[in-house]
Amino acid sequence: MRRFVLLLPLLLAACQTGPSLQTRMISYMGASETNLVQALGVPDKQITVNGVSYLAYTRQRTQVTPTYWGPVWGPYGGFYPAPVTSSVRVWTCETTFTVKDGKVVNVGFKGNDCNN
């Protein structure tokens, strides 16, 4: 029992997660465009319209989940592994910063992976 009590804080700490993507990106509100680019790197897309700049950063990851249906009885006797199929899901999030007068004034998110 004593070991469990000693390990409990470690187990709870392992479950903690950091701030979400949205929280981290919103923290750049009010930052200069220079500081934004220094922190996040060159944007994937950029356009300036009527003196307002839009800097977009895209994050993408692919999740492949294999499905295994085996083992099955072979035509000549014995078991063998059945074919493996996979499902593929692409997760993306585009974060767009609006920069006016050299400062970040808005942050927008688009995609299916922007909530973590």
C-alpha positions in Angstrom: 0.0 0.0 0.0 2.8 2.4 0.9 4.3 1.9 -2.6 1.0 2.9 -4.2 0.8 6.0 -2.2 4.3 7.0 -3.2 3.6 6.3 -6.9 0.3 8.1 -6.9 1.8 11.6 -7.5 3.9 10.2 -10.4 0.8 8.5 -12.0 -1.2 11.7 -11.7 1.6 13.8 -13.2 1.8 11.4 -16.2 -1.8 12.2 -17.0 -1.4 15.9 -17.1 -1.3 17.6 -20.5 0.0 21.0 -21.5 -2.0 23.9 -22.8 -4.1 23.3 -26.0 -3.0 24.5 -29.4 -5.5 27.2 -29.3 -4.3 28.5 -26.0 -0.7 28.5 -27.2 -1.5 30.3 -30.4 -3.8 32.9 -28.8 -1.0 33.9 -26.5 0.6 35.6 -29.6 -2.2 38.2 -29.6 -0.5 41.6 -29.4 2.9 40.2 -30.4 4.9 41.7 -33.2 5.0 40.0 -36.6 8.8 39.7 -36.2 8.3 37.9 -32.8 5.7 35.6 -34.3 7.9 34.5 -37.2 10.9 34.1 -34.9 8.8 31.8 -32.7 6.9 29.8 -35.3 9.1 30.1 -38.4 8.2 31.1 -41.9 4.5 30.7 -42.5 3.2 28.2 -45.0 1.0 30.8 -46.6 1.0 34.6 -46.5 -0.9 37.4 -48.1 -1.3 41.1 -47.5 -4.6 42.9 -48.4 -5.1 46.6 -47.8 -2.3 46.8 -45.3 -3.4 43.8 -43.3 -1.3 40.6 -43.4 -2.6 37.1 -43.0 0.0 34.5 -42.0 -1.1 30.8 -42.1 0.6 27.9 -40.4 -0.6 24.3 -41.3 -0.1 21.3 -39.1 -0.9 17.9 -40.6 -0.5 14.3 -39.3 -1.6 11.0 -40.7 -2.9 8.2 -38.6 -2.8 4.7 -40.0 -4.8 2.0 -38.0 -4.1 -1.6 -39.1 -6.9 -4.1 -38.8 -6.0 -7.8 -38.4 -8.4 -10.6 -39.0 -6.5 -13.7 -38.2 -5.6 -16.4 -37.8 -7.7 -18.4 -40.2 -7.7 -22.0 -41.2 -5.7 -22.5 -44.4 -6.8 -24.3 -47.5 -4.0 -26.9 -47.0 -4.5 -27.2 -43.3 -2.9 -25.1 -40.5 -3.5 -21.6 -39.4 -2.1 -18.6 -41.2 -2.6 -14.8 -40.7 -5.4 -13.2 -42.7 -4.7 -10.1 -44.7 -4.1 -6.9 -42.9 -6.1 -3.9 -43.9 -5.6 -0.3 -42.8 -7.7 2.7 -42.3 -6.0 6.1 -42.9 -7.1 9.4 -41.4 -5.5 12.7 -42.0 -5.6 15.3 -39.2 -5.0 19.0 -40.1 -5.2 22.4 -38.5 -4.5 25.7 -40.2 -3.8 28.5 -37.8 -4.1 32.0 -39.4 -2.8 35.1 -37.7 -4.1 38.5 -38.8 -1.4 41.2 -38.5 -2.3 44.9 -38.6 0.2 47.7 -38.0 2.9 45.1 -37.2 0.9 43.4 -34.4 -1.1 40.2 -34.2 -4.8 41.3 -33.8 -6.6 38.0 -34.4 -6.1 34.3 -34.6 -8.3 31.8 -36.5 -8.4 28.1 -36.7 -9.6 25.7 -39.5 -9.5 21.9 -39.6 -10.3 18.7 -37.7 -7.3 18.8 -35.4 -7.4 22.3 -33.8 -8.8 21.4 -30.4 -5.8 19.7 -28.8 
